[in-house]
Amino acid sequence: MTKGLDNLKHVVVLMMENRSFDHMLGALMQADPRINGLTGNETNPDSNGQPARVEPLALYQSQLDPDPDHHFPGVNLQLYGNGGPPGVPTMQGFVKSYFEQRRDVNHSHKIMYYFPPAKIPILTGLARNYAVFNGWFSSIPGPTLCNRACAHYGTSFGQVGMNLFYLNVPYLSIYERMVKAGRTAKLYYFDQQSSSLEVVNLLKNQPRLFGLYEDFLADCKKNRLPDYCFVEPNYSDHEDDGGGELLASDQHPDHHVLAGEAFIASVYNAIRKNPNLWKSTLLLVTYDEHGGIYDHVPPPACTPDTPYVASAEATGTGVPFAFDRLGVRVPAIAISPWIPKGTVIAGSEDAANGRVFEHASIPATVMQAFQLNDENRSPREKAASTFLDLLSDQMRPDNDCPVFK
Amino acid sequence: MAKSTNVIRIPKAPADAFNQHRPVSDLLWTQVEHLAAVVRREIDEERRAIRTEGQASAFIKKYTAFLHPQGASKKPAPSSRGAKQTSSSKSAKKKPTRSSKG
C-alpha cells in the first residue's frame, strides 16, 4: 500500500455535462504528446462530402445551438457514419448528425470545434497538474441519465435513454452500499431549483443521502465530508431566493462554459483549502457523456452487462444493444497531492499498457478504496478498471499544487 | 492553505451569459417529468393510505395549501367549543356535538 492510499479517507466525484475529451482537452496534445488529443488534421465529411476539419474555434456559449443530438440513434450515426455496428466505429458521422438538426452545412462544422487550453484554464490546469485519463469513456453511447446511472449503480439496468424508473433492481447504489457497510456517503446537488438528476430513484427513496452544495462547502470546511460523495453542478440559469442571478454551471450546451470552470474551481478549492482534507481526498472531475461533440477515439468493446439487452425498439436504431461497447470518450482528471504532476494514463493508443475506464469505474474504485466486499454488482462494474494506483508514496509540496483565485 | 507559487486565475462568465428565457433542454424537461411522476406517485400513495377523517383532513389541508397558499398562512377559526382539542384528549372522548350545519 502506498502512503497516498494509506492517507486516503475521502473520494469526491464531480460530474459535469456533455463535452467530449477532444473538445475540452484535445489541444493539450500540442504541449504534451502523451495526451491522446488532436493533431489538427482530424476531419469528418459534411453532408456535401467535403471534409470538415477540427478547429480551435470553440466558443463558451451561443455556438452549439441547437443542442447536439446525444440520444442513442444520434450517437450511433456519430460513431459509424452511415454504417453501423458490428465493427470498429469510424468516428466519421458527427458532422452528418449535427447537420440533421438544422440542415445548415456551415453550422454543422461547429461540432468539430475545440477549445484552446488558455480558454479553459481550470480544466486544462488540472489536467496538466494532476492525472489525465486518455481512455475514460462514457458508459453507454447515449444520453445523460443512463450514463449517470452507471456512476451511481455501476449499470443502467438495461436502459439506453432518459426514463429510468427502477423497480426491484438487483443492485444497490454505491451510496446505499457504503451506508450498509457502516460508511458515509452523500450526493450534493446545487440547490432546490436545480435539484438532483436522481429524483426518481434515490431522492425519492433515500432522501437522507442528499445535501445541497452549500452543505458540501460547509462539510469541507468543518471536516465533515463523508467518505464518498458525488457533486452535481447547477443545471439551469435561475434566480436565488434573494433575486440574484445563478448561472448554470454544468457546461451543458448552451450554458456558459466559464460558469462551469468557476464551479470546478470552487469544488477543488473547497478541498484544497482544508489541509486535513487535501491530503486525504481523491477528487475525480469527469463528464457524463460527450453531448454529441466530436472525439477521434473509437469507443472500445467492453464486458457485456449481462443479462441486460436493450431492444431494437428501445435503441431506436432497429438493432438491439447488449451493453457490450462503450460510449464516446469524455474528459476525466484525478486530483490529489499524492498524484505526480503531469500524469497521463495511457488509453487505447498504447496497445501494450493502455487502460480503459468508464463510469462504472467510479463505484468500482470507491468499493476498493473502502474495502467493501459486495459481490452483488453488475458485470460491468466488476470488470471496470480502478484508479487508486495513481496515489503515490510522495505527497507533493503545497506550493507545487495549483490554487485557483 | 500555504502560499502556492502555482496560481491559476478563475475566469468569469460575462453578466449577459444569464438567460432564463433559453428554451428548456431535453435534460431539464426530463427532470421536470420525473419530478412530476414522483409527486403524482407520492400523492397517490398518500391518497390510498387514508382511512380516517383526520388523515383525510390532513391530506386536504396539505393540498389546499398547495393550491391556495394564502389560506394556509391564516390562523384557523376558533373551535366551536373554545378549547384546544385533539382526538386523544379527554374532551374528545365525550359525545361530539354535531354542527348544526352538518
Interface residues (C-beta under 8 A of the other chain):
Chain A: E17 Y60 Q61 D67 H71 P121 I122 G125 N129 P143 T144 L145 M162 N163 F165 S195 L197 V199 V200 L203 K204 Y235 S236 D237 H238 E239 E245 L247 H252 D254 H256 L258 A259 E261 A262 A265 R272 K273 P275 W278 D398 N399 D400 C401 P402 V403 F404 K405
Chain B: M1 A2 K3 S4 T5 N6 V7 I8 R9 I10 P11 K12 A13 P14 A15 A17 F18 N19 Q20 R22 S25 D26 L27 L28 T30 Q31 H34 L35 A37 V38 R41 E42
